[in-house]
Amino acid sequence: MRLLPALAVSALLLGCGPKPPEGMKRLDSGDLNWGHAVGQRFKNLYYADGDGFSASHLYVVDLETGKRKEYRFPERRIKHILPAPLENAVMVGAEDTQTRSLKDHVYMEVDPDTGKVLVEEPRETVSRRDLFVAGRTFGGSDPFAVAPSSAAPVTGGGGAAMVEIVEKGAPGVRAALDAEGKRVLRFYPTPSIPDHIEIGEGGKFYATYVDTASASVVEEFDYFNGTRRLVARFEGSGIESLAVSGVGILVIRQDRRGSGPRLLSLLDSRKGRVLQDLPWSDGESRILAVDPGRGKLYVTMYEGDSNSCWAVPLAEKALVAASDYLARARGPKVRRFHVGAGRDILVMALMACAAVGVIIMARSS
């Protein structure tokens, strides 16, 4: 009988942690996950983890049902993941841990529904940019071609694309044609190379960079007439992630340069002002995608020993509630985030045992 009070206390301690607000949901397993990517058709979440150095696992999560599939690739160490524009394949760059040849990396195309390897090519190296270039072969609705440059990848618009940084020319952006007659986005000088670029609506796209005064800037560009407009400027605050949804812009940034807490800033692109600055995470956080159709923000957050991926409702009130939950979940007496069904079952079992014990003790007294 002495065990029953201990069970009751255990149930209380496990059950008293903060739970996510309605609509906020963890999408991955909460283990040592990394490489998260959301497909541009918002069909699946893709991520990886490994068991040691000789194997890697690719996980595919259906964003509608939450069902997760796991595919194991022996003797592979996954380094990069990128869904094809139509999500009919996921492109994987991996290291071959067994070969001793110069071509010790592998480019793979994997069927996300079955895990079947559709293409497998040995290479000397495989970078994330290589996957963007390969994405052209899958088609898609993106009007921009992949330009042969080392510039940042462009996301949004329904396909893989990159922007070409041009060293000389009038400030702004031009849509030019390459040798194949495809449109290429040519980005003319800013004070520094853009860190993030997102395609918006109505011929607009948005870029972030650090200006000459070391402030982080969000600018709007019109790729039809080359004009540019300041949306927001943050003194001494590094922008780590950018997303666009309609006239709204979401930015994850440090509230001071270097390590430290992150803020989620909500911007109005039309009025050029900050609507909200929400406390967000203690460490690195990255926006994966914004799905206007489902009204979801997909974001990863560093928890100290892993990166977790969450779906958060896109409404302003829901983001405020998510911010409040994250603050409570990281309190000094909270060991980690609420992890969902597994712990819920354990809590219910312990509480049931404790309840039975109380009844037995009451009857015997």
C-alpha positions, 0 to 999 in steps of 0.5 A: 500500500505504501506504493500507492501514494508514490504512484499518485505523486508520480501521476501528478508530476507527470500530468501537471506539465503544460499542454499545447493549446488547441490546434498546436501539435508535434509532428515528429517523434521528439527524438534526435530528429533533424533535416525537417522539410515540408513539401511545397504541396503541403502533403508531407513532412520529411525528416531523418534520424540515425542509429549510429554511423552506419544507418539512417532513417527517413520519416514521412509524415502525412500532414493531413492524418499524422500517420508516419512512415519509416524507411531505413537505408543501411550504410547511408548517412543522410545529410540533405533532404528536399521534396520534389516540387510535385511531391512525387519523390523526395531527393536525398543526399547521403554519405556512403559509409562503406565505400572507400572510393572518391565517390563516397556520397550518393544522390537518391530519389525515393518514393515517399509512399513506398520507400522505394529508391527510384534513382541512386547515383554515386557522387563525390559530394552532394550539396543541398544546392545539387538537390535544388538543381535536380528538382527541375526535372520534376516539373512544377508550377514555379515560373523561375529557373534555377540560376547557376549561382551560389545564392540563397534558394527561393522557396514558395511559388510551387517549385524549386528555384534559386536566385542569381546574385548580379554584382553590377547593375541598378539596385533592384531585381529583374526577371530575365531569360536564360539560354533555354528561354526560362525565366531567371530571377536576377537580384541586383546589389544590396549592402550584403547578400540576402540571407532569406528570400521568399516569393509573395503575391502579385509580383512581389518577393521579400528578402532579408539582409544585414545593412551597413549599420549592422541592422537586420532588414526586411525589404519588399521587391517587385520583380516586374518593375525592380522597385524596392520598399523597406518593410521592417528594420531590427537593430542588433537582431539577427533574422533566422527565418522568414515566411510570407502569407498573403500580406502577412510576414513572419520572422524568427529573430534573435532579440540580441545578436549571437545566442539567446532567446528568439522572437516570432515577429508578425509584420504587415507588409502593406503598412510596413510595421511590426504587429507583434513580437512574441517570445518564442524559443530559447534556442534555434528555431526555423520556419519550414512552411506556411500553408494558407489553405489549412491555416498552419505554420510548420516550424522546428524548435531546438529543445536542447538535445533534438529539434522538434517540429510543430504545426501551429494555427496561423491565426494571431490569437493562436500564435499568441497562445503558442508563445505562452505555452512555449514560455510555460513549457520551458519554465525552470521546473519543467523538464521538457515539452509535453510529448503527447500520447505516450506520456498521456497513457502512462499518466492515465495508468498511474492515476488509475492505480492511485484512484484504486489505491485510495478506494481500497484504503478508504474501505479498509479504514 
